[in-house]
Amino acid sequence: MVATAKNTGEGWSSRSAFILAAVGAAVGLGNIWRFPTLAGESGGGAFVIFYIACVFLLGLPLVLSEIFIGRVGQTDAVGSIRRVAGQSNASPAWSIFGGIGAIAAFLILSFYSVVAGWVLYYAGTMGADFIQAILSGDPLRGALAGESRDQIQQRLSDMFASPMLLLVMHLGFMGLTLFIVARGVSSGIEKAATYLMPIFFVLLLGLVIYGAVEGEMGEALTFLFTPDWSKLTPPVMNSALGQALFSLSLGVAGLITYGSYIKEGSGLGSTSAMIAIADTCVALLAGLMIFPIVFAVGLDPAAGPTLVFQTLPFAFQTMPGGALFGFLFFVLILVAAVTSSISLLEVPTAWGIGERGWRRPKSALIFGIGAFVIGIFCLLGYNVWSDVRPLGFWSLFAETDILDTVDGFTGKIMLPLGALLTSLFIGWKADKRLLQTTTGLSPLSFGLFRFLIAWLCPLAVIIILVTGLFPSILGA
């Protein structure tokens, strides 16, 4: 006898509420931090254009697939997949990829909260600096006045060296995430998205305008949209492919879970397209926000992961109004991190409600505390346990600390595996009539969708999975 999942009984108040929440789930550190980092390291234009192609040829079909599963299933990811499988005369064992997604979301949340804690610290630091600028009578001065570039860069190392500071920031961010999720879909997640996403877009557009006025927008546009195809090497294409899936939060069952709260309507195709377009626009705007500032002060666009925490604070020091806009920049990243972390906690929370019958506050608390504890191990890997290598026996993770090991394991294995099983399930097992009726696609669009999800998506995700496990294939 196949186990049945309990419906949560919760739902979005409107289509726009779902879109805001889904965009918020997708928009996070992957867009604001990871995309500009990869674009800078990969030479700009060729990477960006290939990334956009990957979003619409691979990411969009998977977005639609996940939302479809949730819309039909009306419960947690595991239960929703089981119900779709039942209606498609497929094995309930397919629900395993819902479990993989829930575990991946839980693990990602554990280190995501730690990284978001860094953002919280920098937002507080830049906020205090801006208040000091106001009190000194010069609110439009540069950020961190009087500090040398070495001192600004040293801030990150000093933060990593302080377990207590990292712990407090981690606790503060996880506490906020837990509070929102525990309040429920309408009173917590939807309300947070309704307030935070408009704030996010206002801040993003404001900072893009600031970069256009004070920075080198022409140089940034050339860098991002003029392709040098000689730079589109196999490793760069693989990075773009992985970023397309990562930035849309695919493989962690977040959109399955959010899709289960859709109570009315069947036209999911246009909704999925809006989510993919909004997410891609945010990534591109993040590049147009960051690179004009980088080029204006002669910094290296290929600075890598230190771009946000070490390079840009120095850039804000040299620019008019840097104290204010540096503060707003980190507030922007913090808002994006919150909307994503909510969806990460909601996936296992929904599983606890649907599969275990727990009440929402209990489920959110169990998984929130669990992720917080794992996060403590991750943050200690930057100081007192800096020599610990959890998977040191595996050559792929032989030199990675605790946080990077959890990040690498989920990103290289669990997310691609979840996306692969999703594409195979929808492409080959899901009932075609149910799929077309629920998605609301025209016959032509449905045929294209079926081809992409059944053939192109599995092939592309297999490439990500194999090259992630065996990077020497790409010469990495």
C-alpha positions in Angstrom: 0.0 0.0 0.0 1.4 3.4 -1.0 1.6 6.0 1.8 -0.4 9.1 1.3 0.7 12.6 2.3 -1.3 15.1 4.3 -2.3 18.3 2.4 -1.1 21.4 4.2 -4.4 23.2 3.5 -2.4 26.4 2.8 -2.3 28.4 -0.3 -1.3 31.7 -2.1 -3.9 34.4 -2.0 -3.3 35.2 -5.7 -1.2 34.4 -8.8 0.9 37.5 -8.3 1.7 36.4 -4.7 3.0 33.1 -6.0 5.1 34.8 -8.6 6.6 37.2 -6.1 7.4 34.3 -3.7 8.8 32.1 -6.5 11.0 34.8 -7.9 12.1 35.5 -4.3 13.0 31.8 -3.9 15.1 31.9 -7.1 16.7 35.3 -6.6 19.4 35.1 -4.0 23.1 35.0 -3.5 23.3 33.0 -6.8 22.2 36.0 -8.7 23.8 38.9 -6.8 27.1 37.3 -5.9 27.7 34.1 -7.9 26.6 35.3 -11.3 28.8 38.4 -11.4 31.7 36.3 -10.0 31.4 33.7 -12.7 30.8 36.3 -15.5 34.0 38.1 -14.4 36.1 35.0 -14.2 34.8 33.7 -17.5 35.4 36.8 -19.6 31.9 38.3 -19.8 29.9 38.3 -23.0 30.2 34.8 -24.3 29.5 33.3 -20.8 26.4 35.7 -20.4 24.9 34.8 -23.8 25.4 31.1 -23.3 23.9 31.4 -19.8 20.8 33.1 -21.1 20.3 30.3 -23.7 20.7 27.7 -20.9 18.1 29.4 -18.8 15.4 29.3 -21.5 16.3 26.0 -23.1 17.0 24.0 -19.9 16.0 26.0 -16.8 12.5 27.0 -18.0 11.3 23.5 -18.8 12.5 22.4 -15.3 10.8 25.3 -13.6 7.5 24.4 -15.3 8.0 20.7 -14.4 8.5 21.4 -10.7 5.6 23.8 -10.5 3.4 21.2 -12.4 4.3 18.5 -9.8 3.4 20.7 -6.9 0.2 22.0 -8.5 -1.1 18.5 -9.1 0.3 17.0 -5.9 -1.0 19.7 -3.4 1.4 18.6 -0.7 5.1 18.3 0.1 7.6 17.4 -2.6 7.7 13.7 -1.8 4.0 13.4 -1.5 3.3 15.5 -4.6 5.6 13.4 -6.8 4.0 10.2 -5.4 0.5 11.5 -6.4 1.6 12.5 -9.9 3.2 9.1 -10.3 0.0 7.5 -9.2 -2.1 9.4 -11.7 0.5 8.5 -14.4 0.6 4.7 -13.6 4.3 5.1 -12.6 6.2 3.7 -9.7 5.9 5.7 -6.4 9.6 5.1 -6.0 10.0 8.2 -8.2 9.3 10.2 -5.1 12.9 9.6 -4.1 14.0 12.8 -6.0 11.6 14.8 -3.8 13.5 13.4 -0.8 16.8 14.2 -2.4 15.6 17.8 -2.9 14.4 18.2 0.6 17.7 16.9 2.1 19.6 19.2 -0.3 17.6 22.2 0.7 18.2 21.4 4.3 21.9 21.1 3.9 22.2 24.2 1.7 20.3 26.2 4.2 22.9 25.3 6.9 25.8 27.0 5.1 23.6 29.5 3.2 22.7 31.0 6.6 26.4 31.2 7.5 27.2 33.1 4.3 24.2 35.3 4.7 25.5 36.1 8.2 28.6 37.6 6.5 26.2 39.8 4.5 24.4 40.7 7.7 27.7 41.7 9.3 28.7 43.9 6.3 25.3 45.5 6.1 25.7 46.4 9.8 29.2 47.7 9.3 28.3 49.8 6.3 25.1 51.0 8.1 27.2 52.2 11.0 29.6 53.8 8.7 26.8 55.7 6.9 25.4 56.9 10.3 28.8 58.1 11.2 29.0 60.0 7.8 25.6 61.7 8.6 26.8 62.7 12.1 30.0 64.1 10.7 28.0 66.3 8.3 29.1 64.6 5.2 26.5 62.0 4.3 27.7 61.7 0.6 31.3 60.8 1.4 32.9 57.5 0.4 32.5 54.4 2.5 34.9 53.4 5.4 36.7 56.8 5.3 40.3 56.7 6.6 40.7 52.9 6.1 43.4 51.7 3.7 42.6 49.0 1.1 44.5 46.5 3.1 42.4 47.3 6.2 39.2 47.0 4.2 40.3 43.6 2.8 41.4 42.5 6.3 37.9 42.9 7.6 36.9 39.6 5.9 39.8 37.7 7.4 39.1 39.2 10.9 35.5 38.1 10.6 36.4 34.6 9.7 38.8 34.4 12.6 36.0 35.2 15.1 33.8 32.1 15.8 31.6 34.1 18.1 30.9 36.9 15.6 30.1 34.3 12.9 27.9 32.4 15.3 25.9 35.6 16.3 25.4 36.5 12.6 24.4 33.0 11.7 21.9 32.9 14.6 20.4 36.2 13.7 19.8 35.2 10.1 18.5 31.7 10.8 16.2 33.1 13.5 14.6 35.5 11.0 14.2 32.8 8.5 12.6 30.4 11.0 10.3 33.1 12.3 8.9 33.8 8.8 8.4 30.1 7.8 6.8 29.2 11.2 4.1 31.8 10.6 2.8 29.9 7.5 2.3 30.5 3.8 -0.1 33.5 3.9 1.0 35.1 7.1 4.7 34.4 6.8 6.1 33.5 3.4 3.6 35.5 1.2 3.7 38.5 3.4 7.5 38.5 3.5 7.6 38.3 -0.3 5.0 41.0 -0.7 7.1 43.5 1.2 10.6 42.3 0.5 10.5 41.8 -3.2 9.4 45.4 -4.1 12.0 46.7 -1.8 14.6 44.5 -3.5 13.7 45.7 -7.0 13.7 49.4 -5.9 17.1 48.9 -4.4 18.4 47.0 -7.4 17.3 49.6 -9.9 18.5 52.4 -7.7 22.0 50.9 -7.5 22.1 50.2 -11.2 21.3 53.9 -11.8 24.0 54.9 -9.3 26.5 52.7 -11.2 25.4 54.3 -14.5 25.9 57.8 -13.2 29.1 57.3 -11.1 30.6 54.3 -12.9 31.7 53.1 -16.3 28.4 51.8 -17.7 29.6 51.7 -21.3 32.6 49.5 -20.4 30.3 47.2 -18.3 27.8 46.8 -21.2 30.7 45.9 -23.6 32.1 43.4 -21.1 28.8 41.7 -20.4 27.2 41.7 -23.9 30.0 41.7 -26.4 31.0 38.1 -26.8 34.5 36.8 -27.3 33.7 33.3 -28.5 37.2 32.2 -28.0 36.5 32.3 -24.3 33.6 30.0 -24.5 35.6 26.9 -23.5 34.1 23.7 -22.2 34.7 24.7 -18.5 33.0 28.1 -19.2 30.0 26.5 -20.9 29.7 24.0 -18.0 29.8 26.9 -15.5 27.1 28.7 -17.4 25.0 25.6 -17.5 25.3 25.0 -13.8 24.6 28.6 -13.0 21.4 28.5 -15.0 20.1 25.7 -12.9 21.6 27.0 -9.6 20.1 30.5 -10.0 16.6 29.2 -10.6 16.9 27.1 -7.4 16.2 23.9 -9.3 16.9 20.4 -7.9 16.0 21.4 -4.3 12.2 20.9 -4.7 11.5 24.5 -3.8 9.3 25.2 -6.7 7.5 21.9 -6.2 6.7 23.0 -2.7 5.6 26.5 -3.7 3.6 25.1 -6.6 1.6 22.9 -4.2 0.2 26.1 -2.7 -1.4 27.1 -6.0 -5.1 26.3 -5.5 -6.7 27.6 -8.7 -5.8 27.9 -12.4 -4.0 25.6 -14.8 -2.0 28.0 -17.1 1.4 27.4 -15.6 3.4 28.0 -18.8 3.2 31.8 -18.7 3.8 31.9 -14.9 7.0 29.8 -15.3 8.2 32.1 -18.1 7.7 35.1 -15.9 9.7 33.5 -13.1 12.6 32.6 -15.5 12.6 36.0 -17.1 12.5 37.9 -13.8 15.4 35.7 -12.4 17.5 36.3 -15.5 16.9 40.0 -15.5 18.0 40.2 -11.8 21.2 38.4 -12.7 21.9 40.8 -15.6 21.0 43.9 -13.5 23.4 42.6 -10.8 26.1 42.6 -13.4 25.1 46.1 -14.5 25.1 47.2 -10.9 28.6 45.8 -10.0 30.8 46.0 -13.1 30.4 49.8 -13.7 31.7 50.4 -10.2 34.5 47.9 -10.6 35.6 49.4 -13.9 35.3 53.0 -12.6 38.0 52.5 -10.0 40.2 50.2 -12.1 39.6 47.0 -10.2 39.8 43.4 -11.7 36.4 42.0 -12.8 37.8 38.5 -12.4 38.4 39.1 -8.6 36.4 36.0 -7.9 34.4 35.3 -4.7 36.1 38.2 -2.9 34.5 40.6 -5.3 31.5 41.4 -3.0 33.2 41.4 0.4 36.7 42.8 -0.4 36.8 44.5 -3.8 33.5 46.4 -3.8 33.8 47.9 -0.3 37.0 49.5 -1.5 35.3 50.7 -4.6 32.6 52.4 -2.6 35.3 54.2 -0.6 36.5 55.9 -3.7 33.1 57.0 -5.0 30.8 59.9 -4.2 27.9 58.7 -1.9 29.8 55.5 -1.3 28.8 55.3 2.4 25.1 55.4 1.5 25.2 53.2 -1.6 27.6 50.7 0.0 25.1 50.3 2.8 22.2 49.9 0.4 24.2 47.4 -1.6 24.5 45.0 1.3 20.9 45.5 2.3 19.9 44.5 -1.2 22.0 41.3 -0.9 20.5 40.6 2.5 16.9 40.9 1.3 17.8 38.5 -1.6 19.3 36.0 0.9 16.2 36.1 3.1 13.7 35.4 0.3 15.8 32.4 -0.8 16.5 31.0 2.7 12.7 31.0 3.3 12.2 28.6 0.4 15.1 26.4 1.5 13.5 26.0 5.0 10.0 25.6 3.6 10.9 22.4 1.6 11.8 20.2 4.6 9.2 22.0 6.8 6.5 21.0 4.3 7.8 17.4 4.3 7.4 17.3 8.1 3.8 18.5 7.7 2.9 16.3 4.8 4.7 13.1 5.6 5.0 13.2 9.4 1.8 15.0 10.3 3.7 17.6 12.4 2.2 21.1 13.0 4.0 23.8 11.1 5.8 25.5 14.0 7.2 22.1 15.2 8.4 21.2 11.7 10.0 24.5 11.1 11.7 24.5 14.5 13.1 21.0 14.0 14.6 21.7 10.6 15.6 25.2 11.5 17.5 24.2 14.6 19.0 21.2 12.7 20.3 23.4 9.9 21.6 25.9 12.5 23.7 23.2 14.2 25.2 22.0 10.9 25.9 25.7 10.1 28.0 25.9 13.4 30.3 23.2 12.1 30.6 25.1 8.8 31.5 28.4 10.4 34.0 26.7 12.7 35.7 25.4 9.6 37.0 28.9 9.0 38.9 29.1 12.3 39.2 26.4 15.1 38.5 23.5 12.7 40.2 25.1 9.6 42.3 21.9 9.1 39.3 19.6 9.1 38.5 17.9 5.8 35.2 15.9 6.2 35.6 14.1 2.9 39.3 14.2 2.7 39.4 10.6 1.5 37.7 11.7 -1.7 40.1 13.4 -4.1 37.3 15.8 -5.2 37.0 17.2 -1.7 40.4 16.5 -0.4 41.3 20.2 0.1 37.9 21.7 0.9 36.9 22.9 4.4 33.6 22.0 6.1 31.4 24.7 4.4 32.9 24.1 1.0 32.5 20.4 1.3 28.7 20.7 2.1 28.4 23.3 -0.7 30.3 21.1 -3.2 28.5 17.9 -2.3 25.0 19.4 -2.7 26.0 21.5 -5.8 28.0 18.9 -7.6 25.9 15.8 -6.8 22.5 16.3 -5.1 21.2 19.2 -7.2 22.1 17.8 -10.6 20.8 14.4 -9.5 17.5 15.9 -8.4 17.2 17.9 -11.7 18.1 14.8 -13.7 15.4 12.6 -12.1 12.9 15.5 -12.5 13.5 15.7 -16.2 13.3 11.9 -16.7 10.1 11.7 -14.6 8.3 14.5 -16.5 9.7 13.7 -19.9 9.1 9.9 -19.8 6.7 8.9 -17.0 4.2 11.8 -16.4 0.8 11.4 -18.0 0.8 13.5 -21.2 -2.8 14.6 -21.0 -2.5 15.6 -17.4 0.7 17.5 -18.2 -0.7 19.4 -21.1 -4.0 20.2 -19.4 -2.3 21.5 -16.2 0.4 23.5 -17.9 -2.0 25.1 -20.3 0.5 25.0 -23.2 -0.5 25.1 -26.8 0.1 22.0 -28.9 3.2 23.5 -30.5 4.6 24.8 -27.2 3.8 21.5 -25.5 5.7 19.6 -28.1 8.8 21.8 -27.7 8.5 21.5 -23.9 8.3 17.7 -24.1 11.4 17.5 -26.4 13.5 19.8 -24.2 12.5 18.1 -20.9 12.8 14.5 -22.3 16.0 14.8 -24.3 18.0 18.1 -23.9 17.6 18.6 -20.1 18.7 15.0 -19.1 21.7 15.3 -21.4 22.8 18.7 -20.1 22.3 17.7 -16.5 24.3 14.5 -17.0 27.1 16.6 -18.3 27.0 18.8 -15.2 26.9 15.8 -13.0 29.8 13.9 -14.7 32.0 16.9 -15.1 31.4 18.0 -11.5 32.5 14.6 -10.3 35.3 14.3 -12.7 36.6 17.8 -13.5 39.7 16.5 -15.3 37.3 15.8 -18.2 37.2 19.5 -18.8 40.9 20.0 -18.2 40.1 21.7 -14.9 
